[in-house]
Amino acid sequence: MKTTPLSELLLPELQAELNKARRMLERVPEGHNDFRPHPKSMSLIDLANHLATVSGLAGAILLYPGVDLGGPNDPRQIVKEQTGAAVLSEFEKLAASSVAQLRVTTEEAFGEPWKATRQGNVMFSGTRYSAYRNIAVNHLIHHRAQLGVYLRMLDVPVPYSFGPSADEMPA
């Protein structure tokens, strides 16, 4: 009996979550870069940038045995041009990279150890699969939801994620 490779099972979910993130990022309004709902919150442009760069974490997790967060090879680089269009462009590049890497990841690779460090401190240690789920996909979903709150507070129509939003019905 032939089983479906894990990468093929995970691909539709990753693509769906990236599409939802894209719809949120497309709504980031210009002229509100510094908006933050609380002094401890990220600014709108920083959150949009973070969501865009998190889209590349899946690819980095699947390609490298680990990452040094905050180091020179941190996959979450800051988009230099602080506009919604620049952030969306970076998202598209990183999302495509993650999808491409998932397509070629072997069954064996998902069981390999993976580690994230920051300044020598271990932030995560587990299997590559666990890192993919928790650091990449769940992280993407978390920040997409945060961005939805920011958009709501700015009175920007929030796109649907799981069923209709208060602003629109899915096509």
N, C-alpha and C positions, 0 to 999 in steps of 0.2 A: 504494500500500500504506500503510495507516494504522499508525503506530507508537504504542506505549503511552507516554504521558507519563512522564518520569522520576519525578515525584512519586507516580504510581500504583504504579510498580515498587518504590519505597522505602517506601511506607506499610505494607505487611504486616510488613516487617522492624522498623520503628520500633515498631509496635504490639506485636510479639512481645517486643522488648527491654524496652519499658516494662512489659509484663505480668510479665516475670521480675524486674524491679527492684521492682515492687509486692509480689510474693510475698516477697522478701527484707525489704522494709521492714515488712510485716505481722508479721514474726517478731521485730522489735526488742523485747527484753524491757525492761520497766520496772524501775527500781532498779539499772541498770547503766550509767547515762549516762557515768560517768567511766572506765569500763573502757577500757584501751588495752593491746595486746599488747606494746608496747615504749614506752619514754619518748619516742621520736621520732614515734610513731604518733599519729594523731588519736584523740580519745576516741570511744566508740561513738556518742554522740548527735551529735557533730560530723560523723562519717562518714555517718551516716544523713541528717543535714541536707544534707550536700554531695551525696549521691546524689539526694536529692529535688530539690534546686535545679538539678542538672545536667540533670534531665529537661526543664527549660525552655530549655536552651541551643539546642536544635534550632530552636525557635520564634524565639528572638532572632537566631540566625544567618540564618535565612531572611527575617526582617523588616527588620533593620537592616544598614547597610553595614559595621558594625564595632561593637565594644564596648570600653569602657575598664574592664578588670578592676580591681576595687578602688575604682572611681569611684562616684559617686552613682547612675549608671544601670546598674551591674553587675547582670546578670540573676540572679546567684547570691546572693541575699540570705539572711541568716540568719533561720531561723524563730524568732520571739521566744519562744514557749512551748516549752520543752525537754522535750516528751513524744513518744513514738512516734506517738500519735494526731495530734498537731499536725503532725508531720513528714509523715505519710502524707496528711493533708489538703492540705498545700502541694504535695506530689508530684502528687496528683490534679489540682489546678488547673493546675500547670505542664505536666504531661504532656498534658492536654487542649488546652492552648494550642499546644503543639508539633505535635500531630496536626492541629489545625485549620489552622495556618500551612502545614504541609507540603501539605495538600490544595489550597491556593490558589497555591502557588509555581509560577511559569512555568518553562519550559525555559530561557529566556534568563537568568532570575535565577540559576540554578545556575552559569552561567559567569561571572558578575560577580565583580569583586574584592571581597575581604572581609579585614578586619584586626582583630586583637585587640591592644590596647596595655595597658600597666600603667605608670603614672607616666611617660608619655611614651615608654617603651621599647616597640618592636614585639615582641610575643611570637609572633605568627603573621601571615603575609601570604600569601594564595593565593586560590583561587577559593572562592566560597560553597559549592560542592559539596565541595571538599576540607575546608573548615572543618566542614561538616555531618557528614561521615564521621569525621574525626579528633577534633574538639573536642567534638562532641555524642555521636554513637553510640558510638565507641570508648571515650570517656571514661566514658560510662554503664556500659558493659560492665566496664571496669576497676574502677570503684568498687563495682559490684555484687559482683564476685568478692572484693574486699577484705572487704566486709560478710559474705560467706559464711564467710570465715576467722574473723572475730570471733564469728559465731554458733556455729561449731563449737567454738571455744575456751571459749565460755560454756555449752556442752552444750545448745544450742538446736537442734532439728531443722532441718537445712538443706533448703530446698525445691529441687527439681530445676531445672536451667537447660538443659542439653543432655543429655537422657537422665536416667535415674534417679539420685538422690543416694543416699548410703548410708542415708538416713533415710526415703525415701519413693519411691514409684513415681508417675509422672504419672497423672492421672485419665483 
